[in-house]
Amino acid sequence: MKTPVYRNSSLLQFLPQFLVYTRFAISPLLLWDAIDGNTSIWFILGFVYAFFSDIFDGVIARRIGVSNAKLRQSDSWADVILYLCICISAWLVHPDKIIAFSTPLSLIAFAQLIWWIVNLAKYGKPASYHTYSAKFWGITLFIATIGLFGFNYAGLTLWLAIIAGIIHTIEEIAMTLIMPKWTHDVLSIFHALKLRQISS
């Protein structure tokens, strides 16, 4: 049985975009909440909403048949803005924790810089693969963020997020080197290899 695709409601078709746009809007509000060096319950609630909106925008878009390159790029940019605001908030609220993890955090930042350079050099824009490793990294970032801002904890959870991020970044750099042209929603390096074989 084929999965039904709902195209009749223009409001439903706009829902994935709405989730992406609200994630854009919430991100600076999280930073605003942390600007004085403290966060309220609204920071956690806003972040939880942003995290689940990131999950469901893609699920809904595929379900109703509106997933496209523009939407997926917007989704990726919303993630970048969200976690940039989270990183700045972490420095404002928990500078001691960030200093304690300065070396591994610098390593993941360097890896991400290489990711940007490689993608911009080859495609002229950032990749939007939405890999399995990216989803796993997102889960570890969620756990680490809740641990840090909800429980003032930055031990194993943050280490797990850093390690997952490095593995994910290395995989996507390799995928960009493999892929002959920009393509969105490539789930892993194995999928990238298959697409390369098909196109060659």
C-alpha positions in Angstrom: 0.0 0.0 0.0 1.4 3.4 -1.0 1.8 6.1 1.7 -0.9 8.7 1.2 0.3 12.1 0.1 -1.9 15.0 1.2 -1.8 17.9 -1.2 -5.2 19.5 -0.8 -4.5 21.7 2.2 -2.3 24.7 1.5 -2.1 25.3 5.3 -0.7 21.7 5.7 1.8 22.3 3.0 3.1 25.3 4.8 3.5 23.5 8.1 7.1 22.3 7.5 8.1 25.9 6.5 6.3 27.2 9.6 8.3 24.8 11.8 11.6 25.9 10.2 10.7 29.6 10.5 9.7 29.4 14.1 13.1 27.7 14.8 14.8 30.7 13.2 12.7 33.0 15.4 13.2 31.1 18.7 17.0 30.9 18.4 17.7 34.6 19.1 15.1 34.5 21.9 17.1 31.8 23.6 20.2 33.9 23.4 18.2 36.9 24.7 17.2 34.8 27.7 20.8 34.0 28.4 22.2 37.5 27.9 22.3 38.3 31.6 24.2 35.1 32.5 21.2 33.1 33.6 18.4 31.2 31.9 14.8 30.6 32.8 12.5 27.7 32.2 11.5 29.3 28.9 15.0 28.6 27.6 14.5 24.9 28.1 11.0 24.9 26.7 12.0 26.9 23.7 14.9 24.6 23.0 12.8 21.5 23.3 10.3 23.0 20.9 13.2 23.9 18.5 14.6 20.3 18.7 11.3 18.6 18.0 10.4 21.1 15.2 13.7 20.0 13.6 12.5 16.4 13.7 9.0 16.9 12.4 9.6 19.5 9.7 11.4 16.8 7.6 9.0 14.0 8.5 5.9 16.1 7.6 7.5 17.5 4.4 8.2 14.0 3.1 4.8 12.7 4.2 2.9 15.4 2.3 5.3 15.5 -0.6 6.7 19.0 -0.3 10.3 18.2 0.6 12.7 20.0 -1.8 16.1 21.5 -1.9 15.0 25.0 -0.8 13.2 23.7 2.3 16.0 21.4 3.3 18.6 24.2 2.9 16.4 26.4 5.1 16.2 23.6 7.6 20.0 23.3 7.7 20.4 27.1 8.2 17.9 27.0 11.0 20.0 24.4 12.7 23.1 26.4 12.3 21.5 29.5 13.8 19.9 27.5 16.6 23.2 25.9 17.8 25.2 29.1 17.3 22.8 30.8 19.7 23.1 27.8 22.1 26.9 28.0 21.9 27.0 31.7 22.7 24.4 31.1 25.5 26.6 28.3 27.0 29.5 30.7 27.1 27.4 33.4 28.8 25.8 31.1 31.4 28.5 28.4 31.9 31.9 29.9 31.0 33.7 27.6 33.4 32.3 24.5 31.7 33.3 25.8 28.2 36.8 26.6 29.4 37.1 23.1 30.9 36.2 21.6 27.5 38.1 24.2 25.4 40.4 21.7 23.7 37.8 19.2 22.4 35.4 22.1 21.6 38.1 23.8 19.6 38.6 20.5 17.7 35.0 20.2 16.7 35.0 23.9 15.7 38.0 23.3 13.5 36.4 20.3 11.9 33.3 22.3 11.2 35.4 25.0 9.6 37.0 22.5 7.3 33.5 21.2 6.5 32.4 24.7 5.4 35.6 25.3 3.4 35.3 22.0 1.5 31.6 22.5 0.7 32.0 26.1 -0.4 35.0 25.3 -2.5 33.2 22.5 -4.3 29.6 23.5 -4.4 29.6 27.2 -3.6 27.2 26.6 -0.7 26.9 24.4 2.4 25.9 20.8 2.0 22.4 19.7 3.2 22.8 15.9 3.5 20.7 15.3 6.7 22.6 12.1 7.3 22.0 9.5 9.9 25.1 10.7 11.7 23.7 14.2 11.7 20.5 12.9 13.3 22.5 11.1 16.0 24.6 14.2 16.6 21.4 16.2 17.0 20.2 13.8 19.7 23.5 14.0 21.5 23.4 17.8 21.3 19.9 17.8 22.7 21.0 15.6 25.7 24.1 17.7 26.3 22.2 21.0 26.1 19.5 19.8 28.5 22.2 18.5 30.8 24.1 21.8 30.7 21.2 24.3 31.0 18.8 22.1 33.0 21.2 20.3 35.4 24.4 22.3 35.2 26.2 19.2 34.0 28.8 19.0 31.3 30.5 15.6 31.6 29.8 12.5 29.6 26.9 14.0 27.7 29.1 16.8 26.3 31.9 14.4 25.5 29.4 12.2 23.6 28.1 15.2 21.6 31.7 16.3 20.7 32.7 12.8 19.6 29.5 12.3 17.6 30.0 15.7 16.0 33.6 14.9 14.9 32.5 11.6 13.4 29.6 13.2 11.6 31.7 16.0 10.2 34.4 13.7 8.9 31.8 11.6 7.2 30.2 14.6 5.5 33.5 16.0 4.4 34.2 12.6 2.8 30.8 12.6 1.2 31.4 16.1 -0.4 34.7 14.8 -1.8 32.8 11.8 -3.3 29.7 13.4 -4.6 30.0 14.8 -8.1 27.3 17.5 -7.6 25.3 19.1 -4.8 22.5 16.8 -3.6 20.2 17.1 -0.6 19.1 14.3 1.7 22.0 11.8 1.2 21.7 9.6 4.3 25.3 8.3 4.6 28.6 7.9 2.9 27.4 4.5 1.6 24.4 6.3 -0.1 26.9 8.8 -1.5 29.0 6.0 -3.0 25.9 4.5 -4.7 25.0 7.9 -6.2 28.5 8.3 -7.5 28.3 4.9 -9.1 25.0 5.7 -10.7 26.2 9.1 -12.1 29.5 7.7 -13.4 
